[in-house]
Amino acid sequence: MRAMWRRLPAGPHDVGWEPGLAVPAADGSPLITDHYFPRTEGEFPTLLVRSPYGRGLPWSPMYGLLFAEQGFHVVLQSCRGTGGSGGAFDLWRNETPDGLATVSWLREQPWFNGTLGTVGPSYLGYTQWALAVDPPPELKAMVVQVGLHDPYALFHAHGVLRLETALAVGAGMTYQHQGMAPFLGATLRLQRRLRDAITAQPLRGAYTSALGGEVPWLDGVMTHPDAEDAYWHGASLAEVAERLDVPTGLITGWHDALVDQTFEQYDRLRRAGCETALLVGPWTHTSALQQGWPEVFAESLAWLRAHLGADPSGLRPTRVRVHIGGENAWRNLDDWPPVTAVSPWFPTVQGHLTRQAPADCTPLTSFRYDPGDPTPSLGGPLLSRTAGPRDNSGLEAREDVLTFTGPPLAEPVDILGPVSARLSASTDTGHADVFTRLCDVDPQGRSVNICDGLGRLRTDGQEPSRITVPMSSTAHRFAVGHRIRWQISGGAHPRYARSPGNGESPVDATTFTPVRITLHTDSALMLPAQAHGSGPAANG
């Protein structure tokens, strides 16, 4: 690890290890736990790391060894039904009682000094929020890295299934805790059989060959697209942040599949008056723990030392630190999002993007979306190795993709904050999805995705419907000579399950209907833009 990440700090302590401890869960089931500790006399705070992904690689070195050698007891525990722990795994229903039962066990350990913190990424973030539902008095700090608090939002966007994410999570939750070899085999099988799983009619149950069998919780996730369905009751822990007073550090990446959940966590913590900090890097969900690990580890260590060990020397001076894309620079901010005026940018019939508002609402242009040949997804906030920024030029050459492009910029433009699309559109079937994306086009014509979002469109006759599609947030500089591009299509498959075009459930549909989507002139791309002078950036 030190050869791979040369910026990791030296470890002042040798580390000891107690593997395979059986900690009783809330119902008495054994939760198998490994204890890492500094081989040094004295008292040290404890970090609780609860994971459904096993306790071996990469968790043992990244969380057990690295934090223990920095002066922490680390309790690395497999959630029930995973990694040898008893009981059956359920995606969210047992984490609060099992976390509290583990803290009760900690109180009986002679090395526990009563000071507790939590740390971890992804679902390990969910187990932290679950403990904070009823936070024990010993809990003094949390660090949620690329973390989850709302399973529904992980799997669905406004009722549309995030298909590729669902399959990736299904493979990870089913196999990763069994060890690297079974997980690698499952990942390769999913790649080989992905096309069959994503093009089946119907989608329901079609994943079994790709995942090597049935996954009951995945069936439930895929067949309950309504956030208000009783199936999801109790799943979201968003409200925990509204009453929390445990100092909580948040870390995410601009192309993390959970980036919007992190921004929501930050907003709720700030409104609650809870001490918090936010780090946003140029990472995907996985690269934050790979290329980004030196920054992620340093940020986490500084937060935990400050709040568990009364050593604030490593904290940065501002609450927020973000990486600015396009500039490849870090910027410290007092808060997120910064106060920035949001400006509409309008499409024209010539394919331009302009600040000039239209005189009326009339049809602008249209395209045909065929679910039998769905517009493919490319890059963006995914869990797979294809995530992140990609050249969209080939995608934008398709007839079912619209682009509207601004003039070359005479001055740089910074986009800092939430981006959205205000869409006015009609359809000939009454049912469509609309995928909308912000891209940066360089002088050579390479179009790179910055942020995006998907909305559901329901129309009646030729009258346009108006919807606002959140497109996540960004901190990006469009450099001199670059152009701002707005990309619009009828989907992004298999990132999202394709719309059948006829109102049928995407999971159960057996017939597809091509749909013509007509964009109207009063549509607008809403950008929190800061121009650095005059020229097309300010006037175009």
RAFENFEN-V472872 format. One record per residue. RES is the residue in one letter. NEAR is the number of other C-alpha atoms within 10 Angstrom. Layout:
# RAFENFEN-V472872
res=RES near=NEAR
res=RES near=NEAR
This chain:
# RAFENFEN-V472872
res=M near=10
res=R near=9
res=A near=7
res=M near=10
res=W near=13
res=R near=9
res=R near=13
res=L near=16
res=P near=13
res=A near=10
res=G near=15
res=P near=12
res=H near=18
res=D near=14
res=V near=21
res=G near=17
res=W near=16
res=E near=11
res=P near=14
res=G near=15
res=L near=14
res=A near=16
res=V near=22
res=P near=18
res=A near=25
res=A near=18
res=D near=11
res=G near=12
res=S near=17
res=P near=20
res=L near=27
res=I near=25
res=T near=26
res=D near=21
res=H near=21
res=Y near=26
res=F near=26
res=P near=24
res=R near=14
res=T near=14
res=E near=6
res=G near=8
res=E near=14
res=F near=23
res=P near=22
res=T near=28
res=L near=28
res=L near=26
res=V near=27
res=R near=29
res=S near=24
res=P near=25
res=Y near=25
res=G near=27
res=R near=29
res=G near=18
res=L near=14
res=P near=14
res=W near=17
res=S near=16
res=P near=14
res=M near=17
res=Y near=22
res=G near=27
res=L near=24
res=L near=24
res=F near=25
res=A near=30
res=E near=22
res=Q near=20
res=G near=24
res=F near=27
res=H near=28
res=V near=31
res=V near=25
res=L near=24
res=Q near=28
res=S near=24
res=C near=32
res=R near=24
res=G near=18
res=T near=25
res=G near=23
res=G near=19
res=S near=24
res=G near=19
res=G near=16
res=A near=12
res=F near=18
res=D near=13
res=L near=16
res=W near=19
res=R near=13
res=N near=18
res=E near=23
res=T near=20
res=P near=17
res=D near=25
res=G near=26
res=L near=20
res=A near=19
res=T near=21
res=V near=19
res=S near=16
res=W near=14
res=L near=19
res=R near=13
res=E near=9
res=Q near=9
res=P near=7
res=W near=15
res=F near=16
res=N near=15
res=G near=15
res=T near=18
res=L near=26
res=G near=25
res=T near=25
res=V near=25
res=G near=25
res=P near=23
res=S near=19
res=Y near=23
res=L near=25
res=G near=24
res=Y near=27
res=T near=30
res=Q near=28
res=W near=27
res=A near=25
res=L near=22
res=A near=22
res=V near=18
res=D near=14
res=P near=19
res=P near=14
res=P near=10
res=E near=14
res=L near=21
res=K near=20
res=A near=24
res=M near=28
res=V near=25
res=V near=28
res=Q near=27
res=V near=30
res=G near=29
res=L near=28
res=H near=30
res=D near=18
res=P near=17
res=Y near=22
res=A near=19
res=L near=18
res=F near=23
res=H near=22
res=A near=18
res=H near=14
res=G near=16
res=V near=22
res=L near=27
res=R near=22
res=L near=21
res=E near=22
res=T near=21
res=A near=22
res=L near=22
res=A near=19
res=V near=16
res=G near=19
res=A near=22
res=G near=19
res=M near=21
res=T near=22
res=Y near=24
res=Q near=24
res=H near=23
res=Q near=19
res=G near=15
res=M near=15
res=A near=11
res=P near=14
res=F near=19
res=L near=15
res=G near=12
res=A near=21
res=T near=19
res=L near=13
res=R near=16
res=L near=22
res=Q near=12
res=R near=12
res=R near=15
res=L near=18
res=R near=12
res=D near=15
res=A near=24
res=I near=22
res=T near=18
res=A near=16
res=Q near=17
res=P near=16
res=L near=21
res=R near=16
res=G near=20
res=A near=17
res=Y near=24
res=T near=14
res=S near=15
res=A near=23
res=L near=24
res=G near=13
res=G near=11
res=E near=16
res=V near=16
res=P near=11
res=W near=12
res=L near=18
res=D near=15
res=G near=12
res=V near=18
res=M near=21
res=T near=17
res=H near=19
res=P near=22
res=D near=15
res=A near=17
res=E near=10
res=D near=9
res=A near=10
res=Y near=15
res=W near=18
res=H near=11
res=G near=10
res=A near=18
res=S near=19
res=L near=19
res=A near=16
res=E near=14
res=V near=20
res=A near=25
res=E near=17
res=R near=15
res=L near=20
res=D near=18
res=V near=20
res=P near=20
res=T near=26
res=G near=23
res=L near=25
res=I near=26
res=T near=30
res=G near=28
res=W near=30
res=H near=31
res=D near=27
res=A near=26
res=L near=25
res=V near=23
res=D near=23
res=Q near=21
res=T near=24
res=F near=21
res=E near=14
res=Q near=25
res=Y near=24
res=D near=17
res=R near=19
res=L near=24
res=R near=17
res=R near=11
res=A near=14
res=G near=13
res=C near=18
res=E near=16
res=T near=22
res=A near=25
res=L near=23
res=L near=21
res=V near=26
res=G near=24
res=P near=23
res=W near=23
res=T near=30
res=H near=27
res=T near=22
res=S near=19
res=A near=26
res=L near=19
res=Q near=14
res=Q near=15
res=G near=17
res=W near=17
res=P near=18
res=E near=17
res=V near=21
res=F near=21
res=A near=16
res=E near=21
res=S near=25
res=L near=18
res=A near=19
res=W near=28
res=L near=31
res=R near=21
res=A near=17
res=H near=19
res=L near=22
res=G near=15
res=A near=10
res=D near=13
res=P near=14
res=S near=10
res=G near=15
res=L near=18
res=R near=14
res=P near=10
res=T near=13
res=R near=17
res=V near=20
res=R near=21
res=V near=24
res=H near=21
res=I near=21
res=G near=19
res=G near=16
res=E near=14
res=N near=11
res=A near=13
res=W near=15
res=R near=12
res=N near=14
res=L near=15
res=D near=12
res=D near=16
res=W near=19
res=P near=17
res=P near=13
res=V near=10
res=T near=13
res=A near=12
res=V near=18
res=S near=14
res=P near=20
res=W near=24
res=F near=23
res=P near=29
res=T near=20
res=V near=12
res=Q near=10
res=G near=16
res=H near=17
res=L near=24
res=T near=23
res=R near=18
res=Q near=13
res=A near=15
res=P near=15
res=A near=8
res=D near=9
res=C near=13
res=T near=15
res=P near=18
res=L near=17
res=T near=17
res=S near=17
res=F near=18
res=R near=17
res=Y near=26
res=D near=20
res=P near=21
res=G near=13
res=D near=12
res=P near=21
res=T near=23
res=P near=16
res=S near=17
res=L near=21
res=G near=20
res=G near=25
res=P near=26
res=L near=22
res=L near=23
res=S near=17
res=R near=11
res=T near=14
res=A near=20
res=G near=26
res=P near=21
res=R near=16
res=D near=17
res=N near=20
res=S near=13
res=G near=10
res=L near=16
res=E near=17
res=A near=11
res=R near=12
res=E near=12
res=D near=21
res=V near=20
res=L near=19
res=T near=19
res=F near=21
res=T near=21
res=G near=22
res=P near=17
res=P near=21
res=L near=21
res=A near=19
res=E near=19
res=P near=25
res=V near=24
res=D near=23
res=I near=22
res=L near=24
res=G near=20
res=P near=21
res=V near=23
res=S near=24
res=A near=27
res=R near=18
res=L near=23
res=S near=22
res=A near=27
res=S near=26
res=T near=25
res=D near=17
res=T near=19
res=G near=19
res=H near=22
res=A near=27
res=D near=23
res=V near=21
res=F near=23
res=T near=28
res=R near=24
res=L near=26
res=C near=25
res=D near=24
res=V near=24
res=D near=17
res=P near=13
res=Q near=8
res=G near=13
res=R near=16
res=S near=25
res=V near=21
res=N near=23
res=I near=26
res=C near=25
res=D near=24
res=G near=20
res=L near=24
res=G near=23
res=R near=19
res=L near=21
res=R near=18
res=T near=17
res=D near=13
res=G near=11
res=Q near=14
res=E near=12
res=P near=22
res=S near=18
res=R near=17
res=I near=17
res=T near=17
res=V near=22
res=P near=19
res=M near=23
res=S near=21
res=S near=23
res=T near=27
res=A near=26
res=H near=24
res=R near=22
res=F near=25
res=A near=21
res=V near=15
res=G near=15
res=H near=25
res=R near=25
res=I near=24
res=R near=25
res=W near=25
res=Q near=21
res=I near=22
res=S near=25
res=G near=31
res=G near=29
res=A near=23
res=H near=21
res=P near=22
res=R near=22
res=Y near=25
res=A near=23
res=R near=31
res=S near=31
res=P near=26
res=G near=26
res=N near=17
res=G near=15
res=E near=15
res=S near=19
res=P near=25
res=V near=24
res=D near=15
res=A near=19
res=T near=13
res=T near=14
res=F near=18
res=T near=17
res=P near=19
res=V near=23
res=R near=21
res=I near=26
res=T near=20
res=L near=24
res=H near=24
res=T near=22
res=D near=21
res=S near=24
res=A near=24
res=L near=28
res=M near=21
res=L near=23
res=P near=23
res=A near=23
res=Q near=18
res=A near=19
res=H near=13
res=G near=13
res=S near=13
res=G near=15
res=P near=19
res=A near=26
res=A near=17
res=N near=11
res=G near=15
